[in-house]
Structures are given as structure tokens and as C-alpha cells.
Amino acid sequence: MLFTLLAHLTLVQAYESRDLNADPRNERILIARFDQPRGAIATYDGTPVAVSRETGDGPYRYRRFYPHGEMYAPITGQVSPRRAGGIEEAREAVLSGDDTRVKLQSLVREGTAQGADVRLTVRQPVQWAAYRSLKATGRPGAAVALNPATGAILALATYPSYDPNAYATFDPAALAETDDRLRHDPAEPLLNRALGRTYPPGAASRLITAATALTTGGHVPSTALNPPDHPHDKDGEDGRDIRDVREGRGCGTNRLTLSQAFRLSCDTALADLGLSLGQDALRDQAEAFGFNTALTVPLPVAPSTYPSSLDRPGTALAASGGGSGIRVTPLMVAMLSATVANDGTLMRPYLVEQARLPGGSTIDRAGPSPYRTAMSPTMADQLTAMMTTRPRPHSRETAVALASTGSATVFTAFAPARAPEVAVAVVLDRPGPTAAIARAILQAALA
């Protein structure tokens, strides 16, 4: 019996301890999780967005507090006795101090084991402008701002959002009620629309079509396209004309150049161009931008997808901004502009700048990393010229490179046009002032 007991004890301690520690019913683990302060989460400019506070009583010594609530919820997520999300989950080991590097350095340099602080790439003024502008519209949507040269995410906002402080409770009944209410809210406040929802491409498709024409189609901005109101193609299977597939925006009967069709959002001309380029070339260009690829920043990002096969009307739609199975995240829309802004090279997007101990010792630091090469610098410069709007005479406005859709649901731009510092994307679930939101974000980023 003694040997049987020892064998069972060894089995539990050696092989089952991990499962027992992970069991949400294990109160000892939950108490230990909040027995010491977690590392703080702060913006790049030092604004705290998640900190630990002493409770003053009870078995749990510390609880989490989110000073800016809804504005940063899609980024920070939350940590509670039962679940975690966002950066709180993605950087759990670093924040809690369980990461081996954190343990070693904190013990050697600080003398005690403690969690590391996480510094984001997000800039407080840019995030504030993005969330405030989205909220003012009252429309569900998301906004993302990137530094084209580094891939650093300067803002990542979604609306509607939620207050993560509601999860920072040790009352099981209150926690269950909060979670149930938010999960069943038809407005989907828990959804990170910037990373977790995909949308029809809108303006994104125009950038892909133009980039394909420049890189593989033998076109230049001055290349004349077919007369836009007389598309040459008929679908071989059912005879559908591309104008029957989509009531595109006509642009008269004169021949337009590639640059003119792009600037005028001439749907029929772009659709006809897409047919001449072919679905394979368009898909290859989309994948060069990062479509059909998994990505983390370190939060998981829903893949932006370009179908493996399209019929000819579907190809026409894809080239001019229609759906046809093409889906993009708001982050991907910003990545498209950022690629053009950075001479055709897409930098890997990232949200965490560094982790360091309270005493100042750095645990790790992120840095710029090339992710995709979508086009040559020369062709990126040509596409920039096609996108650029000129400021009015005697105006203090900055020249901006932009691409937008008439539906006012997708807008992307970067600025300044000739020395880009920020690329922005705004996507709304239904038509709204996307350009105004983007303008507010650009102004905050360039201030």
C-alpha cells in the first residue's frame, strides 16, 4: 500500500501537476496569480493603460485597473480570475513574471521575482484621435495607424468597445453576469474589429489592381485603358457582361489612363483592366501584400483572404472593389498603404515595443523587420504619385496619398506623401465619414 501511495503521488506531481495547475477550479493557483503585482502596460509615450492596485483585504492582494477603459480594451484585453485576453494574455508570462528571462534578471538585478512592464508602440494622442473619431460617428468600425518605415502600430481602435474594469472583480456572480451580458450584446463590444473581423476590400482592391498593372502588366501610370463604358469582356459561361455583374461607376466613353481611372475610382475601367491582367496575377500581387497568410502582432490577426479561384465576372469585381470572396482586416488595409509608402517593402506590424523590469532592466525589445516585398521602389513611387492629392494653394495642409471608395466604408491613406510617417486605414460597417476620421488620425500623428 505504501509503494502504491508513493507511485500515485509521483504520478500526480510529475505528470498531472500541469493539468491541475491549469484547472480553473484550483483556487490556490488563482490566489497566487494575484498575490503580487503584474507588470504595467503603458503606451509608447508612457501613459499607463493597465496597472495593478492593492485590494486591501481578502485572499487576493492585487487587482487589475485600466485607467482608460474602452479606448484601449481591444489592445490590453483584461485579466480576471477566470480568463484573460489581449496583451494581458499574449504577454502573460512576461507580465506575471513566469517567463524564465524575467525570473532570472529580476532575481539577479532586482533581488526579488517580479513581473516585467510592457511598453506598447501605440501613441496616446493618435489612439485618442482614432477612438474619439470612431465613437463620434456612432457606427461600428475600426481604425489602424502604422509607421510605414518600422511597422510599429501607432493606433488600433475599434467601436463599440467595452470597459475591461468590469472584468477586474473577484465576485464570481458579478464576473459571470458581466461576461454573459457582453458576449450576448448584439453590438459585439468584445470583438476586436481591427484584427478579428474581415470586410469587403473597397479601396484595398484598387491598390492591388494598380500594383498588379505596374509590376506584372507592363503598364505605367500614363497607359491608356479600354473605353470605360465599353468593357470588352463577356463571360463565356453565361454571357454576363461586367456591367451586368455590378453597376459600376462609369466614367464616360473616352479612353482613360491608368492614373486617371485610379483617381476617378472608375469601376468599369478597373474591372476591365482586372480581366486583362487575370485572376492569377491579381492573387499573386495580393499575396505579396500579405493576403492568405497568418499573422500575429502579437495578438492574433484574422487572415485577409483572396480566393484560389474566381470566374471572370468575379475577377472583374475583385479588380474594381467588389466582394467575390475577397476579405480584408482593417490592419491589412493599413498594411497596403504602408507598403506603398515604404518603397514597396512591407514591414512586419508589431504592437509591443519592449518589456522591462521596474528597475529599468530590459528583457526584450522589438525592432523593424521586413515582412514582404510587394513591388520595386520605382513602381511604389509611381503608385504614390497616382494616390497623391495636392494641398490647396497657400494652404498649410500636407500632401496626402490616399485611396478611398464611394461607399464611404473603406478609406486608406499615408502622409506626408513624399516623406511618409504614418499610414492609416478606417473601415466602417456601414457608410460614414471615413475620410474625416482618417484626417483626424493623420493630424494627431503628424502633430
C-alpha positions in Angstrom: 0.0 0.0 0.0 2.9 2.3 0.8 4.5 1.8 -2.6 1.2 2.2 -4.3 0.7 5.5 -2.5 4.2 6.7 -3.4 3.7 5.7 -7.0 0.4 7.6 -7.2 2.0 10.6 -5.6 4.8 10.6 -8.1 2.3 10.3 -10.9 0.3 13.3 -9.7 3.4 15.5 -9.0 5.4 14.6 -12.1 2.7 14.1 -14.8 -0.6 15.6 -13.7 0.6 18.8 -12.0 0.4 20.9 -15.1 -3.3 19.9 -15.7 -4.1 20.6 -12.0 -2.4 24.0 -12.1 -4.4 24.9 -15.2 -7.7 23.7 -13.8 -9.9 26.9 -13.3 -11.3 25.4 -10.1 -7.8 25.4 -8.5 -8.3 28.3 -6.1 -4.7 28.2 -4.9 -3.4 29.0 -8.3 -5.9 31.8 -8.7 -4.8 33.3 -5.4 -1.1 33.0 -6.3 -1.9 34.8 -9.7 -3.0 37.9 -7.8 -0.6 37.6 -4.9 1.9 40.1 -6.4 1.5 43.0 -8.8 1.6 42.2 -12.5 3.8 44.3 -14.7 2.2 47.5 -16.0 1.2 48.1 -19.6 1.9 51.6 -21.0 1.8 53.4 -24.3 5.0 54.4 -26.1 4.9 57.8 -24.6 4.4 56.4 -21.0 0.7 56.6 -20.5 -0.4 53.7 -18.2 -3.2 51.7 -19.6 -3.1 48.7 -17.3 -1.8 48.7 -13.7 -2.1 46.6 -10.5 -3.7 48.0 -7.3 -3.7 46.6 -3.8 -7.1 45.3 -2.7 -6.6 45.9 1.0 -8.3 42.7 2.1 -9.3 39.2 1.1 -7.2 36.4 -0.3 -6.4 38.3 -3.5 -3.8 41.0 -2.7 -3.9 42.8 -6.1 -6.4 43.5 -8.8 -6.0 45.0 -12.3 -7.1 48.5 -13.2 -7.5 50.0 -16.6 -7.3 53.9 -16.4 -8.6 54.5 -20.0 -11.2 51.7 -20.1 -12.9 51.4 -23.5 -10.2 53.2 -25.5 -7.5 50.6 -25.0 -9.7 47.5 -24.4 -9.0 45.9 -27.8 -5.3 46.2 -27.1 -4.9 45.5 -23.4 -7.8 43.0 -23.1 -8.3 42.1 -19.5 -7.2 39.7 -16.8 -9.6 38.2 -14.3 -9.7 35.1 -12.1 -11.3 33.1 -14.9 -9.9 34.4 -18.2 -7.6 36.8 -20.0 -7.4 38.5 -23.4 -5.5 41.0 -25.4 -1.9 41.8 -24.4 -2.7 40.6 -20.9 -3.0 37.1 -22.4 -0.4 37.4 -25.2 2.3 38.6 -22.8 1.0 36.7 -19.7 4.4 35.1 -18.9 6.3 38.4 -19.0 3.6 40.4 -17.1 3.2 37.8 -14.4 6.9 37.1 -14.0 6.7 33.4 -15.0 8.9 34.0 -18.1 12.4 32.4 -17.4 14.2 35.5 -18.6 12.1 37.7 -16.3 12.7 35.5 -13.3 16.5 35.3 -13.8 17.0 39.0 -14.5 14.7 40.2 -11.7 16.4 37.9 -9.2 19.9 38.9 -10.3 19.3 42.6 -10.8 16.4 43.4 -8.5 16.8 40.8 -5.8 13.1 39.7 -6.0 11.0 37.9 -8.5 8.5 40.3 -10.2 6.6 40.9 -13.4 8.0 43.0 -16.2 6.4 46.1 -17.6 5.2 46.1 -21.3 5.7 49.2 -23.4 3.4 49.4 -26.4 4.1 51.0 -29.8 0.8 52.9 -29.6 1.0 56.7 -29.2 -1.6 58.2 -26.8 -2.6 61.2 -29.0 -3.1 59.0 -32.1 -5.1 56.4 -30.2 -7.3 59.1 -28.6 -8.0 60.7 -32.0 -8.8 57.3 -33.6 -11.2 56.1 -30.8 -12.8 59.5 -30.3 -13.5 59.9 -34.0 -14.9 56.4 -34.4 -17.2 56.9 -31.4 -18.4 60.2 -32.6 -19.9 58.6 -35.7 -21.9 56.1 -33.7 -21.1 53.5 -36.4 -19.3 50.2 -35.7 -15.9 50.1 -37.2 -12.2 50.2 -36.7 -9.1 52.4 -37.3 -5.5 51.5 -37.6 -2.4 53.6 -37.9 1.1 52.3 -38.8 4.6 53.7 -39.1 5.5 52.6 -42.6 9.2 52.5 -42.0 9.1 50.3 -39.0 5.7 48.5 -38.9 5.0 49.9 -35.4 1.3 50.2 -34.7 0.6 53.8 -33.7 -3.2 53.3 -33.1 -5.6 50.4 -33.0 -9.1 51.4 -32.1 -12.5 49.7 -32.5 -16.0 50.8 -31.8 -18.1 49.8 -29.9 -15.8 48.7 -27.2 -16.2 47.7 -23.5 -14.7 48.6 -20.1 -12.2 45.9 -19.1 -12.5 47.1 -15.4 -15.9 45.2 -15.4 -13.8 42.0 -15.5 -11.5 43.0 -12.7 -13.7 41.6 -10.0 -13.3 38.7 -7.7 -17.0 38.2 -7.3 -17.9 35.1 -9.3 -21.5 36.1 -9.8 -20.7 39.6 -10.9 -18.0 38.3 -13.3 -20.3 35.7 -14.8 -23.1 38.3 -15.3 -20.6 40.8 -17.0 -19.3 38.1 -19.3 -22.7 36.8 -20.3 -24.0 40.4 -20.9 -21.1 41.4 -23.1 -20.9 38.1 -25.0 -24.6 38.3 -26.0 -24.6 42.1 -26.7 -25.7 42.4 -30.4 -23.3 45.3 -30.8 -20.4 42.9 -30.2 -18.3 45.1 -27.9 -15.8 42.3 -27.2 -15.0 42.0 -30.9 -11.7 43.5 -32.0 -12.8 44.7 -35.4 -9.3 45.9 -36.3 -7.8 42.5 -36.2 -10.6 39.9 -35.8 -13.2 40.9 -38.4 -12.8 40.9 -42.2 -14.6 43.2 -44.6 -15.2 43.6 -48.4 -12.0 45.2 -49.8 -13.3 48.5 -51.2 -10.3 50.8 -51.7 -7.9 47.9 -51.0 -8.8 46.3 -54.3 -7.8 49.4 -56.3 -4.4 49.4 -54.8 -3.9 45.7 -55.6 -5.2 46.2 -59.2 -2.9 49.2 -59.8 0.1 47.5 -58.2 -0.5 44.4 -60.4 -0.7 46.6 -63.5 2.5 48.3 -62.7 4.5 45.3 -61.6 3.4 42.5 -64.0 1.1 44.0 -66.5 3.6 46.2 -68.3 1.7 49.3 -67.5 2.8 52.8 -66.4 0.5 55.5 -65.0 0.0 57.0 -68.4 -1.0 53.7 -70.1 -4.4 54.2 -71.9 -7.1 51.7 -70.8 -10.1 50.5 -72.8 -13.0 52.9 -73.0 -14.6 52.5 -69.6 -18.2 52.4 -70.6 -17.5 49.7 -73.3 -15.8 46.8 -71.4 -14.7 44.2 -74.0 -15.3 41.1 -71.9 -18.2 38.7 -71.8 -18.3 35.8 -69.5 -18.1 32.6 -71.6 -20.4 30.5 -69.5 -23.5 32.7 -69.0 -22.8 35.7 -71.2 -22.8 38.2 -68.3 -21.3 41.5 -69.1 -19.2 43.0 -66.2 -21.7 45.9 -66.2 -24.4 43.3 -65.5 -22.4 41.9 -62.6 -22.0 45.2 -60.9 -23.5 48.6 -61.6 -20.0 50.2 -61.6 -19.2 53.8 -61.7 -19.0 54.8 -65.4 -16.5 57.5 -66.5 -17.7 58.4 -69.9 -16.7 56.9 -73.2 -13.2 58.5 -73.5 -10.1 56.4 -73.0 -8.6 56.9 -69.6 -5.1 56.4 -68.4 -4.3 54.0 -65.5 -3.7 57.0 -63.3 -7.0 58.7 -64.3 -9.0 55.5 -63.7 -7.4 55.1 -60.3 -8.1 58.7 -59.3 -11.7 58.7 -60.5 -12.4 55.3 -59.0 -13.6 54.3 -62.4 -15.1 50.9 -61.6 -15.7 49.7 -65.2 -12.2 50.7 -66.4 -10.6 49.0 -63.4 -12.8 45.9 -63.9 -11.8 45.6 -67.5 -8.2 46.1 -66.5 -8.5 43.3 -64.0 -9.8 41.0 -66.7 -6.9 41.7 -68.9 -4.4 41.1 -66.0 -6.1 37.9 -65.0 -7.0 36.4 -61.6 -3.7 34.7 -61.1 -1.7 37.9 -61.4 -4.1 39.7 -59.1 -3.9 36.9 -56.5 -0.1 36.8 -56.6 0.0 40.5 -56.0 -2.4 40.3 -53.1 -0.3 37.6 -51.5 2.8 39.7 -52.0 1.0 42.2 -49.8 0.3 39.5 -47.1 -3.1 38.0 -48.1 -3.8 34.3 -47.3 -1.2 34.4 -44.5 -1.5 34.0 -40.7 -0.1 36.9 -38.7 0.3 37.9 -35.0 1.2 41.3 -33.7 1.4 39.6 -31.0 -2.4 39.5 -30.9 -3.8 37.0 -33.5 -5.0 38.6 -36.7 -7.7 37.0 -38.9 -6.3 36.2 -42.3 -7.2 38.5 -45.2 -8.2 36.2 -48.0 -8.1 36.2 -51.8 -9.9 33.3 -53.3 -8.0 30.5 -55.0 -10.3 30.7 -58.0 -12.6 33.3 -59.5 -14.8 33.3 -62.6 -14.4 36.2 -65.0 -17.2 38.3 -63.5 -15.7 37.6 -60.1 -12.3 38.8 -61.3 -13.8 42.0 -62.7 -15.5 42.6 -59.3 -12.2 41.9 -57.4 -10.3 44.4 -59.5 -12.8 47.2 -59.1 -13.7 46.8 -55.4 -16.4 44.2 -55.2 -16.7 41.3 -52.8 -16.3 38.0 -54.7 -14.9 36.3 -51.6 -12.1 38.8 -51.0 -12.0 39.8 -47.4 -9.6 42.2 -45.5 -9.0 43.2 -42.0 -8.6 46.9 -41.2 -5.0 46.2 -40.3 -4.4 44.7 -43.8 -5.9 47.8 -45.4 -3.3 49.9 -43.5 -0.6 47.5 -44.5 -1.4 48.1 -48.2 -0.8 51.8 -47.8 2.2 51.3 -45.6 3.8 49.1 -48.3 3.5 51.7 -51.0 4.7 54.4 -48.5 7.8 52.3 -47.7 9.1 51.9 -51.3 7.3 48.7 -51.8 8.5 46.9 -48.7 6.0 45.9 -46.0 7.5 45.9 -42.5 6.1 43.3 -40.1 3.4 45.0 -37.9 4.0 44.9 -34.2 2.3 46.2 -31.1 4.8 45.7 -28.3 7.9 47.9 -28.2 9.7 46.3 -25.3 9.4 44.6 -21.9 11.5 45.7 -18.9 11.7 45.3 -15.2 10.5 48.2 -12.9 14.2 48.9 -12.2 14.8 49.6 -15.8 16.4 46.3 -17.0 15.3 45.5 -20.5 14.0 41.9 -21.0 13.4 42.1 -24.8 13.0 44.8 -27.4 11.2 44.7 -30.8 12.7 46.1 -33.9 11.8 46.8 -37.5 11.6 43.6 -39.6 10.9 43.3 -43.3 7.8 41.1 -43.9 7.0 41.3 -47.7 8.4 42.9 -50.8 5.4 43.7 -52.9 6.9 46.0 -55.6 10.1 47.8 -56.6 10.8 51.3 -55.2 10.2 52.8 -58.7 6.8 51.3 -59.0 5.9 52.2 -55.5 6.8 55.8 -56.4 4.6 55.7 -59.4 1.7 54.4 -57.3 2.3 57.1 -54.7 2.1 59.7 -57.5 -1.3 58.2 -58.6 -2.6 58.3 -55.0 -1.3 61.8 -54.1 -3.6 64.8 -53.6 -2.2 68.2 -53.7 -2.9 70.8 -51.0 -4.8 73.9 -51.9 -2.6 77.0 -52.8 -1.4 78.9 -49.7 -2.8 76.0 -47.5 -0.9 74.6 -44.6 -2.2 71.1 -45.4 0.2 68.3 -46.1 0.2 66.4 -49.4 -1.5 63.1 -48.7 -1.5 59.9 -50.7 -4.9 58.2 -50.5 -7.3 55.7 -51.8 -11.0 55.6 -50.9 -14.3 54.2 -52.1 -17.5 55.9 -53.0 -19.4 53.8 -50.5 -17.6 55.6 -47.6 -16.9 52.4 -45.8 -13.2 52.0 -46.5 -10.6 54.7 -46.5 -6.8 54.4 -46.5 -4.0 57.0 -46.9 -0.5 57.8 -45.9 1.2 61.2 -45.2 3.2 63.1 -45.9 3.1 61.8 -49.5 6.8 62.3 -50.2 8.3 61.5 -46.7 5.7 59.2 -45.2 5.4 59.0 -41.4 2.1 57.3 -40.9 -0.3 55.1 -42.9 -3.9 54.9 -41.8 -7.0 52.8 -42.5 -10.6 53.4 -41.5 -13.3 50.8 -42.1 -16.9 51.2 -41.0 -19.6 48.5 -41.0 -21.9 51.0 -42.8 -21.2 54.2 -44.8 -19.9 57.1 -42.7 -17.3 59.9 -42.6 -14.2 57.6 -43.1 -12.2 60.5 -44.6 -12.8 62.8 -41.7 -11.8 60.0 -39.2 -8.6 59.4 -41.2 -7.8 63.1 -41.3 -8.1 63.4 -37.5 -5.7 60.4 -37.1 -3.2 61.8 -39.6 -3.2 65.2 -37.9 -2.6 63.7 -34.5 0.2 61.5 -35.8 1.9 64.4 -37.6 1.5 67.0 -34.8 
